[in-house]
Amino acid sequence: MDNRLGEMEAFVEVARRGSFAAAAKALRRTPSAVSRAVARLEARLGVSLIRRTTRSMALTPEGELYLRRAAELIAEFDAIEDGFGRDAAVPSGLLRVNASVPFGTKVILPVLPRFLGGHPRMRVDLALTDDVVDLVEARADVAIRIGPLRDTRLRAKRLGRSRLAVVASPDYLARAGLPAHPDALAHHNCLAFSFRRSLDTWPFLIDGAVAQRPVRGNFFGNSGEVVRMMALGGAGLARLARFHVEEDIAAGRLVPVLEAFSPGDAEDVHALYAGHERLSLRIRCFVDFLAAHAALRD
């Protein structure tokens, strides 16, 4: 491998993983070798990319800019090599996938063994997080997004729609009572999200029109799975994706409430990927498989 590309890859892994040791493990090199590669890169560029202290490290402004450009180049390099392999007509190689914890555990993981069984030359690196990551910086090939699309640099394939439901455990309803109208939420503990994009109102269909009703409670979670676990524990009402709680509803662990006032709202689910003209075969076959087997109801 060209030394410059190796140095670039070392820097990108250090920036992604937050330490030289973690980057070295991912690259199967020694920490000293990774450190020397980054030092050579900085010397050649004549700028400092990483600000180091005895306890932490952070990217400089130049490092942030270089990371974005370098990650794009490495992704393009990987795509080029994938397209010219001996078995280019057969999906092969490593596919990095990013998804939320609920979608990954409830939708992707149940069908992933079948996908890998049908594509024995492929490997999948699945990262589950409810943080919205940058596809390029995270070096992800495919990212699953639920809700409005904001990154116009990326291509997208619609997988379906994620319906929403208000649910609670039988134990909570036995203690707090079953709300008969959305206005009754003022007297209930409503579990919320701590995302900046989350709202403190829930929509309902009231007198033929969609209206927002304020909700409040004593708990905020940073992931759908955290909020689901609190609902299962009887902490309050939660508004979650139907695919996330379908098994709990079927088993009686959670009960849908206020269904007569459901606005029928749902969020589009998309698979996002970089917009190369010649889409990698491994990306195409995974996205097509997920679209066919995600089992999301429109």
C-alpha positions as CSV (number, residue, x, y, z in Angstrom):
1,M,0.0,0.0,0.0
2,D,1.2,3.5,-0.8
3,N,2.7,5.1,2.3
4,R,0.6,8.2,2.0
5,L,-2.6,6.1,1.9
6,G,-1.4,4.1,4.9
7,E,-0.8,7.3,6.8
8,M,-4.2,8.6,5.8
9,E,-5.9,5.4,7.0
10,A,-4.0,5.5,10.3
11,F,-5.2,9.0,11.0
12,V,-8.8,8.3,10.1
13,E,-8.9,5.3,12.4
14,V,-7.4,7.3,15.3
15,A,-9.9,10.1,14.7
16,R,-12.8,7.6,14.6
17,R,-11.9,5.5,17.6
18,G,-10.4,8.2,19.8
19,S,-7.1,6.6,20.6
20,F,-4.0,5.3,19.0
21,A,-4.3,1.9,20.8
22,A,-7.9,1.3,19.5
23,A,-6.8,2.4,16.0
24,A,-3.8,0.0,16.1
25,K,-6.0,-2.9,17.1
26,A,-8.5,-2.2,14.2
27,L,-5.6,-1.9,11.7
28,R,-3.7,-4.8,13.2
29,R,-0.6,-2.6,13.7
30,T,1.3,-1.6,16.8
31,P,0.4,1.7,18.5
32,S,3.9,3.0,17.9
33,A,3.5,2.2,14.1
34,V,0.2,4.1,14.0
35,S,1.7,7.0,16.0
36,R,4.6,7.2,13.6
37,A,2.3,7.1,10.5
38,V,0.3,10.1,11.9
39,A,3.5,12.0,12.8
40,R,4.8,11.5,9.2
41,L,1.5,12.7,7.8
42,E,1.5,15.9,10.0
43,A,5.1,16.5,9.0
44,R,4.4,16.2,5.3
45,L,1.3,18.5,5.5
46,G,3.1,20.9,7.8
47,V,0.1,21.2,10.2
48,S,-1.0,19.6,13.4
49,L,-4.0,17.3,13.0
50,I,-4.4,16.0,16.5
51,R,-4.0,18.0,19.7
52,R,-2.6,15.5,22.3
53,T,-2.4,15.7,26.1
54,T,-1.4,13.1,28.7
55,R,-5.1,12.2,29.2
56,S,-6.9,13.0,26.0
57,M,-6.7,13.8,22.3
58,A,-8.8,16.0,20.0
59,L,-8.8,17.0,16.4
60,T,-7.6,20.5,15.4
61,P,-9.6,22.5,12.9
62,E,-7.2,21.3,10.3
63,G,-7.7,17.7,11.5
64,E,-11.5,18.0,11.2
65,L,-11.2,19.2,7.6
66,Y,-8.6,16.5,6.7
67,L,-10.7,13.8,8.3
68,R,-13.7,14.5,6.1
69,R,-11.7,14.6,2.9
70,A,-9.6,11.6,3.8
71,A,-12.5,9.4,4.8
72,E,-14.2,10.1,1.4
73,L,-11.0,9.2,-0.4
74,I,-10.6,5.9,1.5
75,A,-14.3,5.0,0.9
76,E,-13.8,5.7,-2.8
77,F,-10.6,3.6,-2.9
78,D,-12.4,0.7,-1.2
79,A,-15.3,1.0,-3.8
80,I,-12.8,0.9,-6.7
81,E,-11.1,-2.2,-5.4
82,D,-14.4,-3.9,-4.9
83,G,-15.4,-3.3,-8.5
84,F,-12.2,-4.9,-10.0
85,G,-11.8,-8.0,-7.9
86,R,-11.5,-11.5,-9.4
87,D,-15.0,-12.2,-8.4
88,A,-16.5,-8.8,-9.1
89,A,-19.9,-10.4,-10.1
90,V,-20.2,-12.0,-6.6
91,P,-20.9,-9.7,-3.5
92,S,-17.8,-9.9,-1.3
93,G,-15.8,-8.0,1.2
94,L,-16.6,-6.0,4.4
95,L,-19.8,-4.0,4.6
96,R,-20.1,-1.5,7.4
97,V,-23.7,-0.8,8.5
98,N,-25.0,1.8,11.0
99,A,-28.5,1.7,12.5
100,S,-30.4,2.7,15.6
101,V,-30.5,0.2,18.5
102,P,-34.2,-0.6,18.1
103,F,-34.0,-1.0,14.3
104,G,-30.9,-3.1,14.5
105,T,-32.1,-5.5,17.1
106,K,-35.7,-5.8,15.9
107,V,-35.4,-5.6,12.1
108,I,-31.8,-6.2,10.9
109,L,-30.5,-8.9,13.3
110,P,-33.4,-11.3,12.8
111,V,-32.7,-11.4,9.0
112,L,-29.0,-10.9,9.0
113,P,-28.1,-14.6,9.4
114,R,-30.1,-15.4,6.3
115,F,-28.4,-12.6,4.4
116,L,-24.9,-13.8,5.3
117,G,-25.9,-17.4,4.6
118,G,-26.8,-16.4,1.1
119,H,-23.6,-14.3,0.6
120,P,-20.8,-16.4,2.1
121,R,-18.0,-14.1,0.8
122,M,-19.4,-11.1,2.6
123,R,-18.7,-9.8,6.1
124,V,-20.9,-7.4,8.0
125,D,-19.7,-4.9,10.6
126,L,-23.0,-3.7,12.3
127,A,-22.7,-0.7,14.6
128,L,-25.9,0.1,16.6
129,T,-26.2,3.6,18.1
130,D,-29.1,6.1,18.5
131,D,-26.7,8.9,17.8
132,V,-26.9,10.3,14.2
133,V,-23.4,9.6,12.9
134,D,-21.8,11.1,9.8
135,L,-21.7,8.4,7.2
136,V,-18.3,9.5,5.9
137,E,-16.5,10.1,9.2
138,A,-17.8,6.8,10.6
139,R,-16.7,5.0,7.4
140,A,-20.1,3.3,7.2
141,D,-21.2,2.0,3.8
142,V,-24.9,2.0,4.7
143,A,-26.8,3.9,7.4
144,I,-30.5,3.4,8.3
145,R,-32.4,6.6,9.0
146,I,-35.9,7.0,10.4
147,G,-37.6,10.3,9.7
148,P,-36.9,13.2,7.4
149,L,-33.8,13.0,5.3
150,R,-31.4,15.9,5.8
151,D,-28.1,14.9,4.1
152,T,-28.5,15.6,0.4
153,R,-25.0,14.3,-0.4
154,L,-26.2,10.8,0.1
155,R,-28.4,8.4,-2.0
156,A,-31.4,6.8,-0.3
157,K,-33.6,3.8,-0.8
158,R,-36.9,3.7,1.0
159,L,-37.4,0.5,3.1
160,G,-40.9,1.3,4.4
161,R,-42.6,3.3,7.1
162,S,-42.4,3.1,10.8
163,R,-45.8,3.5,12.5
164,L,-45.9,4.9,16.1
165,A,-48.0,3.9,19.1
166,V,-48.5,5.0,22.7
167,V,-48.0,2.1,25.0
168,A,-47.8,1.3,28.7
169,S,-47.4,-1.7,30.9
170,P,-50.4,-3.4,32.5
171,D,-48.9,-2.6,35.9
172,Y,-48.6,1.1,35.2
173,L,-52.2,1.2,33.9
174,A,-53.5,-0.6,36.9
175,R,-51.9,2.0,39.2
176,A,-52.5,5.2,37.1
177,G,-55.6,4.3,35.2
178,L,-56.3,4.0,31.5
179,P,-56.4,7.4,29.8
180,A,-59.6,7.7,27.9
181,H,-58.7,11.0,26.1
182,P,-55.5,12.7,25.1
183,D,-56.3,15.5,27.5
184,A,-55.9,12.9,30.3
185,L,-52.1,12.8,29.6
186,A,-51.8,15.9,31.8
187,H,-52.3,13.5,34.7
188,H,-49.9,10.8,33.5
189,N,-46.1,10.2,33.6
190,C,-44.9,10.3,29.9
191,L,-41.5,9.0,29.1
192,A,-39.6,11.2,26.8
193,F,-36.4,11.3,24.7
194,S,-33.4,13.5,25.5
195,F,-32.6,14.1,21.8
196,R,-32.3,17.7,20.8
197,R,-34.8,16.9,18.0
198,S,-37.4,15.4,20.3
199,L,-40.6,17.2,21.0
200,D,-42.5,17.7,24.2
201,T,-45.9,17.2,22.5
202,W,-47.6,14.1,21.0
203,P,-50.0,14.3,18.1
204,F,-53.6,12.9,18.3
205,L,-56.6,12.9,16.0
206,I,-59.2,14.9,17.9
207,D,-62.6,16.0,16.3
208,G,-61.3,15.1,12.9
209,A,-58.1,17.1,13.1
210,V,-54.6,16.4,14.2
211,A,-53.8,18.3,17.4
212,Q,-50.7,18.3,19.6
213,R,-51.0,17.6,23.3
214,P,-48.2,18.5,25.8
215,V,-46.6,15.7,27.7
216,R,-44.4,15.7,30.7
217,G,-42.7,13.1,32.9
218,N,-39.8,12.4,35.2
219,F,-37.6,10.4,32.8
220,F,-35.7,11.2,29.6
221,G,-33.8,8.5,27.7
222,N,-31.3,8.8,24.9
223,S,-32.4,5.7,23.0
224,G,-35.6,4.0,22.1
225,E,-34.5,0.8,23.9
226,V,-34.0,2.7,27.1
227,V,-37.4,4.3,27.0
228,R,-38.9,0.9,26.1
229,M,-37.3,-0.8,29.1
230,M,-38.7,2.0,31.4
231,A,-42.1,1.4,29.9
232,L,-41.8,-2.3,30.5
233,G,-40.8,-1.5,34.1
234,G,-44.1,0.4,34.7
235,A,-42.6,3.9,34.8
236,G,-45.1,5.5,32.5
237,L,-46.5,5.9,29.0
238,A,-44.2,5.9,26.0
239,R,-44.6,6.7,22.3
240,L,-42.5,4.3,20.3
241,A,-42.1,2.8,16.9
242,R,-44.6,-0.1,16.4
243,F,-41.9,-2.4,15.1
244,H,-40.0,-1.8,18.3
245,V,-42.8,-2.9,20.6
246,E,-44.8,-5.4,18.5
247,E,-43.5,-8.4,20.3
248,D,-44.2,-6.8,23.7
249,I,-47.8,-6.0,22.7
250,A,-48.4,-9.5,21.4
251,A,-47.0,-11.0,24.7
252,G,-49.1,-8.6,26.8
253,R,-46.1,-6.9,28.3
254,L,-47.2,-3.6,26.8
255,V,-50.7,-2.3,26.0
256,P,-51.5,0.2,23.3
257,V,-53.6,3.1,24.6
258,L,-55.5,6.0,23.0
259,E,-55.7,4.0,19.7
260,A,-59.0,5.7,18.8
261,F,-57.2,9.0,18.7
262,S,-54.2,7.7,16.7
263,P,-53.4,10.2,13.9
264,G,-52.0,7.3,11.8
265,D,-48.7,9.0,11.6
266,A,-45.6,7.2,10.5
267,E,-42.0,8.0,9.6
268,D,-40.2,6.9,6.4
269,V,-37.3,4.5,6.9
270,H,-34.4,4.8,4.4
271,A,-31.1,3.1,3.8
272,L,-28.5,5.8,3.0
273,Y,-25.3,5.3,1.2
274,A,-22.7,7.3,-0.7
275,G,-23.7,8.4,-4.1
276,H,-21.1,6.8,-6.3
277,E,-22.1,6.3,-10.0
278,R,-21.1,2.6,-9.8
279,L,-22.7,1.4,-6.6
280,S,-20.7,-1.3,-4.9
281,L,-22.3,-4.7,-5.4
282,R,-22.1,-5.5,-1.7
283,I,-24.0,-2.3,-0.9
284,R,-26.6,-2.9,-3.5
285,C,-27.4,-6.5,-2.6
286,F,-27.6,-5.7,1.1
287,V,-30.0,-2.7,0.6
288,D,-32.2,-4.7,-1.8
289,F,-32.3,-7.6,0.7
290,L,-33.3,-5.3,3.5
291,A,-36.0,-3.6,1.4
292,A,-37.5,-7.1,0.7
293,H,-37.2,-8.5,4.2
294,A,-37.5,-5.5,6.6
295,A,-41.2,-6.3,7.2
296,L,-42.2,-2.7,7.8
297,R,-45.8,-1.9,7.3
298,D,-46.8,1.1,5.2
